[in-house]
């Protein structure tokens, strides 16, 4: 029987957890998954921003809830997984969008700032996934989407800790795929180019740097959050069922030049 194309991109009946869901890329992806039919749980540390993000999804006809937590506390991750399960049931989709970029010169990086960057950008995605995988195995369906970066493959100034963490995300994505794909759980990463978010405010608030970033792309422009809609839903949906361990660059051709 031939697959019906609409069903390949339908997330009705699926439950998605999105970290960093109160702003930027995480908030945008949470909204896209909700539009495709998923029940979405947004996880972040700022309750006011989370409430607004949940309200935006609900106002558009979607179903969403929030979990307020500091993801930098690794010991809390199993508890977070349990909270998410209590809201809607075992999650099928995890989007690891929370992250930090402290923008320090190599000489200024401290053990504390290094550990914080690695912990939030690399360790948290693994241990949260580890806590949610049993439910995905039970369902026979899982989609883990990590957020990589241009700095996964390119070196930028003042980005040594961030670049190391995002380079690790690519390998983590491959290793997760090897560990869990036989159970119906795929793991892929999205590597965005320059998109307007809180994390990239230092670039977008500086017209010279903003124009430089746009001129590095093949398309001649920086990203808009809507540019992430298709890839996010695709990687969360049945349509991507035979794709795993991949990092997909959504960068307007930045890394192609």
Secondary structure as UniProt FT lines:
FT   HELIX           5..8
FT   TURN            12..13
FT   STRAND          15..19
FT   TURN            20..22
FT   HELIX           24..35
FT   TURN            36..37
FT   STRAND          39..44
FT   HELIX           47..59
FT   TURN            60..61
FT   STRAND          63..68
FT   TURN            71..72
FT   HELIX           74..76
FT   HELIX           77..88
FT   STRAND          93..96
FT   HELIX           106..108
FT   HELIX           111..118
FT   HELIX           119..123
FT   HELIX           124..139
FT   STRAND          142..147
FT   HELIX           150..152
FT   TURN            157..158
FT   HELIX           160..180
FT   HELIX           181..183
FT   STRAND          185..192
FT   TURN            199..200
FT   HELIX           201..204
FT   HELIX           207..215
FT   HELIX           225..228
FT   HELIX           229..236
FT   HELIX           238..240
FT   TURN            241..242
FT   STRAND          247..250
FT   TURN            252..253
FT   HELIX           254..256
//
